[in-house]
Amino acid sequence: MPRIQIEAPAKLNVHLKVGGRRPDGFHDIESLFLALAFGDTLYLETTPSEAKPSATATPPEIHMNWQTVNLPPSIPPEKNIISRAVSLFRSQTGFNTGLKVTVEKRIPPGGGLGGGSSNAAATLLALNRLASDGTAPVNDAVLAEMGASLGSDVPFFLHNTSAAWVTGRGERIQPLELPESVMNLAFVLVNPGFPSDTAEAYRLLDDSRANVSPEETLTGDTEVHGGHGGKNLRFPYILNHLTQEDWKDTRDSQTTTPCAPCTPCLCEMDSFPDFLQNWSFFNDFLPVFADSDKGTAYQRIIAELRELGADFAGLSGSGSTCFGVFSGRKNAETAKESLLKRWPFVIVTFLLAR
């Protein structure tokens, strides 16, 4: 039977600003996403099955091989995001062949690294190949719509990009071309051994803002949110190798081809380099946890990463994984060895080369 192996990379939110709650229940965000050369591996294969309508097709057989520090969450099969992705793809395409999915699960669940969303995106991409028979039955725009309906982070993983400026509720993806020097940066990921519930984190964020003016919610205080504060961040300056001329060249090359429906055109982003100039990155969730045991753990990890030489340190997504950015692998590996004495999950990784 046909079998596909596909990687499902983790992502980092290097910067995350969260707007107010929208009428649809979601929140608008402004975030810098980086795809990492670390993640899960999925194996999808078709199995013999009796042809049935999509509504009655046999549920996929899903096997999770957990390789994480966290206890595997108990998720009913029908709520597993991989199962939901299969059901959605079947309903859109009529591809109702029996399926077996095996996942080598390395991304800590509830870790703010997009593991579930990446698995969903990888499932959609693999199914599109399995169902294609030489021609993809679903185009990129439809896949993006399907991804957005599964989760706010899924559209990013459907793009072939190492970095992107992400807005809306996560469905608006602006790919970025980063300089070669950024590919040499090392990222140390530290998970404290407990998960963070995204829905709960957003509820706490909303509660904390109940008596705060809208203007205040849009202002990031780097000393509160994390990072180094001020305007002397080496990590943003590395990104600033994207000069005005570099940006113009990239933008000009994009204007000759149509933009994907889910992607704002670069030609509309004249002021985008301004976001990178002297930008102090922050994460709006860090102050939400400030007085909790989780927050204490986050601040301790971030402080340790700084002390061990990280150019920048922060929290990814709504937690629970913290990260440090190092200028080279040697310093990152030294930091890893030190951190492993206190924290159960510490790895060194790099940007994913697309």
C-alpha positions in Angstrom: 0.0 0.0 0.0 1.2 3.6 -0.7 3.1 5.1 2.3 4.4 8.6 2.9 6.9 9.9 5.4 6.5 13.6 6.2 8.2 15.9 8.8 6.1 18.2 11.0 8.5 20.9 12.3 8.1 22.9 15.5 7.8 26.7 15.4 8.9 29.5 17.7 7.0 32.7 18.4 10.0 35.0 18.7 7.5 37.9 19.2 3.8 37.7 20.1 1.5 40.6 20.6 -2.1 39.7 21.3 -5.0 42.0 20.5 -8.5 42.0 22.1 -11.1 39.2 21.8 -12.9 39.3 18.5 -16.6 38.7 17.9 -15.8 35.2 16.6 -14.1 34.4 19.9 -10.5 34.5 18.5 -7.8 37.1 19.1 -5.9 39.1 16.6 -2.1 38.6 16.9 1.1 40.0 15.5 3.8 37.5 15.7 7.2 36.5 14.2 7.1 32.8 13.5 10.3 30.7 12.9 10.2 27.1 11.7 12.7 24.9 13.4 14.8 21.9 12.3 13.2 19.9 15.1 9.8 18.2 15.2 7.6 15.2 14.8 7.7 12.6 12.0 4.4 11.2 10.5 4.0 8.1 8.4 0.8 7.8 6.5 -0.2 4.7 4.5 -3.4 3.5 2.9 -5.0 0.3 4.1 -7.6 -1.9 2.4 -11.1 -0.7 3.1 -14.6 -0.9 1.8 -15.6 2.1 -0.2 -18.0 4.2 1.9 -19.3 7.8 1.9 -17.1 10.2 3.8 -19.6 10.5 6.6 -19.4 6.8 7.3 -15.7 6.1 6.3 -13.7 4.1 8.7 -11.8 6.4 11.1 -8.0 6.5 10.6 -5.9 4.2 12.7 -3.6 6.5 14.6 -0.5 5.4 16.6 1.4 7.9 18.8 4.9 7.0 19.7 5.6 9.5 22.5 9.2 10.6 23.0 8.5 13.6 25.2 9.0 14.5 28.9 5.3 15.2 29.4 2.8 12.5 30.0 0.8 11.9 26.9 -2.5 13.7 27.0 -5.7 11.6 26.9 -7.4 12.7 23.7 -10.5 10.9 22.4 -9.8 9.7 18.8 -12.5 11.9 17.3 -10.9 15.0 18.9 -7.3 14.2 17.8 -6.4 16.9 15.4 -4.9 14.4 13.0 -8.3 12.5 12.9 -10.0 15.9 12.4 -7.7 16.7 9.5 -8.4 13.4 7.8 -12.2 13.8 8.2 -12.0 17.4 6.8 -9.9 16.3 3.8 -12.3 13.4 3.2 -15.3 15.6 3.2 -13.6 18.1 0.8 -12.3 15.5 -1.7 -14.2 12.2 -1.2 -10.8 10.4 -0.6 -12.1 7.8 1.7 -9.4 5.1 1.5 -8.5 3.5 4.8 -5.6 5.1 6.5 -3.0 4.2 9.1 -1.0 7.1 10.7 2.0 6.6 12.9 3.5 9.6 14.7 7.0 9.8 16.2 6.0 12.5 18.7 9.0 14.7 19.9 7.4 18.1 20.3 6.2 18.5 23.9 2.4 18.7 24.0 1.1 22.0 25.3 4.6 23.5 24.8 3.8 26.5 22.6 5.7 25.0 19.7 2.7 24.3 17.5 3.0 20.5 17.6 -0.6 19.7 17.0 -1.0 22.3 14.3 2.1 21.1 12.6 0.8 17.5 12.7 -2.5 18.7 11.1 -0.7 20.5 8.3 1.6 17.6 7.6 -1.5 15.3 7.5 -3.2 17.6 4.9 -0.1 17.8 2.8 0.5 14.0 2.9 -3.2 13.2 2.1 -3.0 15.6 -0.8 -0.1 13.5 -2.2 -1.7 10.2 -1.4 -4.9 11.3 -3.2 -3.3 13.0 -6.1 -2.5 10.1 -8.5 -0.3 12.6 -10.3 -2.3 15.7 -9.9 -3.1 17.3 -6.5 -6.9 17.3 -5.9 -6.7 20.4 -3.6 -4.9 23.6 -4.4 -2.9 25.7 -2.0 -5.7 28.2 -1.3 -8.2 25.5 -0.4 -5.6 23.7 1.8 -5.0 27.0 3.6 -8.8 27.4 4.2 -8.9 23.8 5.5 -5.9 24.5 7.7 -7.4 27.7 9.2 -10.5 25.8 10.1 -8.5 23.2 12.1 -6.4 25.7 14.1 -4.9 29.2 14.0 -1.3 28.0 13.6 -2.0 25.5 10.9 -1.7 27.9 7.9 1.9 28.8 8.8 2.9 25.1 8.5 1.3 24.8 5.1 3.7 27.5 3.8 7.1 26.6 2.5 8.9 29.2 4.6 11.4 29.3 7.5 10.1 32.6 8.8 6.9 34.6 8.6 5.2 37.7 10.0 1.8 36.3 11.1 -1.3 38.4 11.7 -5.1 38.1 11.9 -5.9 35.1 14.1 -2.9 33.4 12.5 -4.2 32.8 9.0 -2.5 35.8 7.4 1.1 34.6 6.5 3.7 37.0 5.2 6.8 34.9 4.4 10.2 36.4 5.1 13.5 35.9 3.4 16.1 36.0 6.2 19.9 36.5 5.6 22.2 33.5 5.5 23.8 34.6 8.8 20.5 33.9 10.6 20.7 30.2 9.6 23.8 30.0 11.8 21.9 31.0 15.0 21.4 28.2 17.5 18.2 27.9 19.5 18.1 26.3 22.9 14.6 25.0 23.8 13.8 24.4 27.4 10.5 22.8 28.5 9.9 22.8 32.3 8.1 19.5 32.2 4.5 20.7 32.3 2.1 21.8 29.6 0.2 25.1 29.1 -3.4 25.1 28.0 -3.8 27.6 25.2 -7.5 28.3 25.9 -6.8 28.9 29.6 -3.9 31.2 28.8 -6.1 33.4 26.6 -8.9 33.4 29.3 -6.3 34.6 31.9 -5.1 37.2 29.4 -8.6 38.5 28.9 -9.2 38.6 32.6 -6.0 40.5 33.2 -7.1 43.1 30.7 -10.7 43.5 32.0 -9.8 46.8 33.7 -7.1 48.0 31.3 -7.6 50.5 28.5 -7.3 49.3 24.8 -4.3 51.6 24.3 -2.4 49.8 27.1 -3.1 46.4 25.7 -1.3 47.3 22.5 1.9 48.5 24.2 4.6 46.0 25.0 6.8 46.6 28.1 9.9 44.6 27.4 11.0 44.6 31.0 7.8 42.9 31.9 7.4 40.7 28.9 10.9 39.3 28.7 13.8 39.7 26.4 16.5 42.2 27.2 14.5 45.4 27.1 15.7 48.6 25.5 17.1 49.1 22.0 20.3 47.1 22.2 19.1 43.6 21.3 21.6 41.8 19.2 19.0 39.3 17.8 16.8 41.9 16.2 19.9 43.5 14.8 20.8 40.3 13.1 17.4 40.3 11.4 18.1 43.9 10.4 20.5 42.5 7.7 17.3 42.7 5.7 18.2 46.1 4.4 15.8 48.4 2.5 17.5 47.3 -0.7 17.2 43.7 0.2 13.5 44.2 0.9 13.0 46.0 -2.4 14.6 43.2 -4.4 12.4 40.6 -2.6 9.3 42.7 -3.1 10.1 43.3 -6.8 10.5 39.6 -7.4 7.2 38.9 -5.8 5.2 41.4 -8.0 5.7 39.2 -11.1 3.7 36.3 -9.7 0.2 36.3 -8.1 0.1 36.2 -4.3 -1.6 33.3 -2.6 -5.1 34.3 -1.6 -4.2 33.8 2.1 -1.0 35.9 1.9 -0.8 39.7 1.9 1.4 40.9 -1.0 4.8 42.2 -0.2 4.1 45.2 -2.3 1.6 46.3 0.3 4.2 46.1 3.1 6.3 49.3 2.4 6.7 50.0 6.1 7.5 46.4 7.2 11.3 47.0 7.7 10.3 49.6 10.3 9.0 46.8 12.5 12.5 45.3 12.6 14.4 48.6 13.3 15.4 48.6 17.0 12.6 46.2 17.8 12.4 44.8 21.3 10.6 41.5 21.0 8.1 40.5 23.7 5.4 38.0 24.5 2.1 39.2 25.9 1.5 36.0 27.9 4.5 36.3 30.1 3.0 38.9 32.5 -0.2 36.9 32.6 1.7 34.1 34.4 3.8 36.5 36.5 2.3 35.5 39.9 1.9 31.8 39.3 4.2 28.8 39.7 4.3 28.6 35.9 5.5 32.2 35.6 8.1 31.6 38.2 9.5 28.7 36.2 9.4 30.7 33.0 11.3 33.7 34.5 13.8 31.4 36.0 14.5 29.6 32.7 14.7 32.9 30.8 17.1 34.3 33.4 19.3 31.2 33.2 19.4 31.4 29.4 20.6 35.0 29.6 23.2 34.2 32.2 24.5 31.4 29.9 25.0 33.8 27.1 21.8 33.9 25.1 21.5 37.0 22.8 17.8 36.8 23.5 15.5 34.7 25.6 11.7 34.4 25.8 8.6 32.3 25.9 7.1 30.7 22.8 3.4 31.1 22.3 1.3 30.7 25.4 4.0 28.4 26.9 5.3 26.3 28.2 8.6 26.1 26.3 11.1 28.9 26.7 14.0 29.5 24.3 17.3 31.2 24.0 19.0 32.5 20.9 22.8 31.9 20.6 25.2 33.2 18.0 26.8 29.7 17.6 26.4 26.1 18.3 29.3 25.8 20.8 27.8 28.2 23.3 24.4 26.7 22.8 25.6 23.2 23.6 27.4 24.4 26.7 24.2 26.1 27.8 22.2 22.9 27.1 24.5 20.8 29.3 24.1 23.2 32.2 20.3 23.5 31.8 19.8 19.7 31.7 20.9 19.6 35.3 17.7 21.4 36.3 15.2 20.9 33.5 13.9 17.7 32.0 13.7 18.7 28.3 16.5 20.8 26.7 17.6 20.6 23.1 19.7 22.6 20.6 18.1 23.3 17.2 18.4 25.6 14.2 16.1 27.3 11.7 14.6 24.9 9.2 16.1 25.3 5.8 13.3 25.3 3.2 
